[in-house]
Amino acid sequence: MARRTSRKNLPALSSHDEEKILTAPEAAKYIRVYEKTLWELSAPRGPISVVRFKRCVRYEIGALKKFLASHTEQPA
């Protein structure tokens, strides 16, 4: 039987990891919001694009970074 790994301690992401996808809990932790907030920000309701596999929803790291960049305020 395969052993499940804990999602609590996620490794740091490198530029090589841009193409990886995250689950909803991992994505929420990555952008530091609650899962409910992530769902509200996810397509089709919000601006964060998602990858859907039947009933599974996944998030590309690049899409999360794009969202964060578009909501970053520059100093005056």
Secondary structure in CASP SS format (residue, H / E / C, confidence):
PFRMAT SS
TARGET T0000
AUTHOR 0000-0000-0000
METHOD secondary structure of the structure
MODEL  1
M C 1.00
A C 1.00
R C 1.00
R C 1.00
T C 1.00
S C 1.00
R C 1.00
K C 1.00
N C 1.00
L C 1.00
P C 1.00
A C 1.00
L C 1.00
S C 1.00
S H 1.00
H H 1.00
D H 1.00
E H 1.00
E H 1.00
K C 1.00
I E 1.00
L E 1.00
T C 1.00
A H 1.00
P H 1.00
E H 1.00
A H 1.00
A H 1.00
K H 1.00
Y H 1.00
I H 1.00
R C 1.00
V C 1.00
Y C 1.00
E H 1.00
K H 1.00
T H 1.00
L H 1.00
W H 1.00
E H 1.00
L H 1.00
S E 1.00
A C 1.00
P C 1.00
R C 1.00
G C 1.00
P C 1.00
I E 1.00
S C 1.00
V C 1.00
V E 1.00
R E 1.00
F E 1.00
K C 1.00
R C 1.00
C E 1.00
V E 1.00
R E 1.00
Y E 1.00
E E 1.00
I H 1.00
G H 1.00
A H 1.00
L H 1.00
K H 1.00
K H 1.00
F H 1.00
L H 1.00
A H 1.00
S H 1.00
H C 1.00
T C 1.00
E C 1.00
Q C 1.00
P C 1.00
A C 1.00
END
